[in-house]
Amino acid sequence: TYDAVAIGEFLIDFTPGGISPAGNPLFERNAGGAPVNVLAALARLSKRTAFIGKVGNDPFGHFLQDTLRQEGIDDKGLVFTDHAHTTMAFVHLGEGGERSFHFCRQPGADEGLAFEEIDPSLLGSAKVFHFGSVSMTSEPSRGATLSAVREAKARGAWITFDPNWRPALWQDNQHAKKAMEEGLEEADVVKVSEEELFFLTGRSELEAGAEELLERFPVKLLLVTLGAEGSYYRTRKIGGRAASYPVVPVDTTAAGDGFMGAFIGTMLENGRPAWEWADGELRKALAYANAGGALATTRLGAIASLASHEEIEELVKGAPVTE
Ligand code: ATP
């Protein structure tokens, strides 16, 4: 059995890597994909994890398999294909340092995952089953993702969902919203940014957006990440905020995944589903998750930036950011 299984995109992120001796911009090869980042965060907290996804039978796909193995994430659900290349995304830095993503995915191997290719043993043996919406941008991976989530749920897994909105990957906003809504119908715990909450509900006010989302979907616990401000939580009964901890950010990549991994970790430690917790327990779990997110901003990269339990505990012992 596994503590957590995740399904979704797994790709190569080429991030700006300086200038070559010939004066040309260099790109650095990095493993990318939010679901694997969440599993890596959990693996660093000594949880047993496994990944379900598809990559090309090419050097990049083999590098991604090595990455799973190095992180201690079970790779038996990783499918290789000869019919598409491992998906790639190039990250370009704008004038002000803002990042834009250019995806090479026409289609990429990740989109080709079919439900029949998924090892059924991974759907019946997870305490937590995690997914996002990037794997729902096209078929057959959209159907595979939703069927896998439904199967895991029917077999008793707690379902966690991070919509992770990447506008460039969708035909249009309506297309994105429709798929995310299908995800929201299945999820127990949902994590969004304020921007995503606004996208999904049309409400710019946090409380109103949270209320609307819980009213329209059977979601049991909503988590909203607020960057340096920490995070917000809301169940059908209670809600509140938890402050984050002071850090010096150098790269915010995977902060949200570090947050989500740490939160899922506390739920696994506790053993009871988080939507049944008392206010104090939820606040404590959010503080821990905030520290996990905060630490991920203090180091370069995605997986490489994720924190250990000891580091998180150490940060939580200190004073939070004052409001
Ligand atoms: P993504 O990684 O896709 O941008 P996200 O928008 O969910 O995801 P953030 O809100 O930036 O991520 O960060 C997640 C969590 O990490 C926050 O809720 C917060 O707890 C912590 N965090 C992020 N940035 C900082 C910061 N500058 N100082 C302290 N904590 C931070």
Residues whose N, C-alpha, C, O or C-beta is under 5 A from the ligand:
A	BS01	ATP	S193 T225 L226 G227 A228 G230 S231 S244 Y245 V247 P249 T252 T253 A254 A255 G256 D257 F259 A289 N290 G293 A294 T297
